[in-house]
Amino acid sequence: MPQNPDTTAITTGRDGSHSLATPLHTSSVWASDGLDDTAARATATRSSAFYSRYANPTVTQFENAIAELEGAESAMAFASGMGAIASVVLAFCHSGSHIVAQNTLYGGTLSFLEGPCRRLGIDVTYVDANTAGAFAAAVQPGRTMLVLAETPSNPRLSISNLTELGAIKGPFTVVDSTMATPLAQRPLEHGVDLVLHSATKGIAGHNDAMLGVVAGEKDLIDALWAYGVLHGATASPYDALNGLRGIRTLPIRLRQQSTSALQIATALQDHPQVSCVMYPHLSSHPQHELAMKQMSCGGSLVAFEIAGGIDAVRRTFAALKIVRSATSFGGPETLLCHPQTSTHVGLPADMLAAMGVTDGLVRLSVGLEHSDDIIADVVAALSAR
Ligand SMILES: Cc1ncc(COP(=O)(O)O)c(C=O)c1O
């Protein structure tokens, strides 16, 4: 019988010592036994005990844990989710390359594709992930290096079909699975090449780490490492420690947050000030059937539209008592975010319109407070005049 992921979250990422807490290796550099030893360490792939940008034992335990949870051969951690995304793009693309990207993505990813990528001559075609076959149809054989998807997507929680993505051959397929965490879905099982996370979010889970991670086949991760070690956005052992500590409690946190999120989404559905609610496991979600098939739980995020536009949104934010106004997600505190003025600020109006980032759209990151209190706080704030 395969081990339950709840158990793997506890047993994984151990260094073989008797220490139950992850040992923190703070050294940036290790001494060697002379020139030949140094040369061997300097030229080995993912060399340990050489220089922390190449590898660090604490970071390695975190990477091993993510690889095991994702069912991957290998993983590499980065200084942030954006560090992971930028490194994947720059490791596998060159001037003249083409990327097929979902048109609903985290704002930072879109800004990276629209800014540095365009400047470096990397061309991007955006597709509607909910049109069947759209990713595959946009692939230009021989030129497309990456197909980049995010599911559930930021901020409207739309769901992309992992099996469809996994069937694409030629370019590497990459899924940003941040909102699902490694526990709610496993993109690699669907044939996707690389899965990545902003581990800043649910994985570390306490709003005290900046961390990214990419998992996949060993050869691909080694190639990513060969670029990443020069790019330099490698993870700090302090953040990796918090990432691994977060993994220990991720199953129970995610389960609680998903239960609360579904209750909150259900309660908000009938609220007169709410015009639309998006939650993957809510039966009214446009890709509900797909979400039920590929996600074991709905996750900690709920998106909804406040009727009355920006003025009503401002009044709601001002009236909140428990829920805090902040952009991140996956932590213990319930946070409300207005994507148009935060995660997606500065993007062109046509892109925002295509993504459904309207004046009234907000995204709730459901924390670990009692769901009755969260619902009462949000409902009271929505009614504030
Ligand atoms: C889906 C998604 N991917 C990537 C990122 C970037 O992660 P980080 O902030 O750790 O760089 C974010 C940040 O919000 C995100 O929401």
The ligand as a Tripos MOL2 file, in Angstrom:
@<TRIPOS>MOLECULE
LIG
   16    16     1     0     0
SMALL
NO_CHARGES

@<TRIPOS>ATOM
      1 C1          0.9910   31.5570   -8.3460 C.3       1 LIG1
      2 C2          2.2450   32.2840   -7.9510 C.ar      1 LIG1
      3 N1          3.4050   31.9250   -8.5080 N.ar      1 LIG1
      4 C3          4.5560   32.5530   -8.1840 C.ar      1 LIG1
      5 C4          4.5830   33.6050   -7.2930 C.ar      1 LIG1
      6 C5          5.8710   34.2900   -6.9680 C.3       1 LIG1
      7 O1          6.3500   33.8340   -5.7490 O.3       1 LIG1
      8 P1          7.3340   34.6710   -4.7970 P.3       1 LIG1
      9 O2          6.5440   35.8220   -4.2790 O.co2     1 LIG1
     10 O3          7.7500   33.6770   -3.7670 O.co2     1 LIG1
     11 O4          8.4640   35.1310   -5.6510 O.co2     1 LIG1
     12 C6          3.3970   34.0010   -6.6830 C.ar      1 LIG1
     13 C7          3.3850   35.1120   -5.7170 C.2       1 LIG1
     14 O5          2.3690   35.5520   -5.2610 O.2       1 LIG1
     15 C8          2.1860   33.3330   -7.0340 C.ar      1 LIG1
     16 O6          1.0030   33.6960   -6.5060 O.3       1 LIG1
@<TRIPOS>BOND
     1     1     2 1
     2     2     3 ar
     3     2    15 ar
     4     3     4 ar
     5     4     5 ar
     6     5     6 1
     7     5    12 ar
     8     6     7 1
     9     7     8 1
    10     8     9 2
    11     8    10 1
    12     8    11 1
    13    12    13 1
    14    12    15 ar
    15    13    14 2
    16    15    16 1
@<TRIPOS>SUBSTRUCTURE
     1 LIG1         1 GROUP 0 **** ****
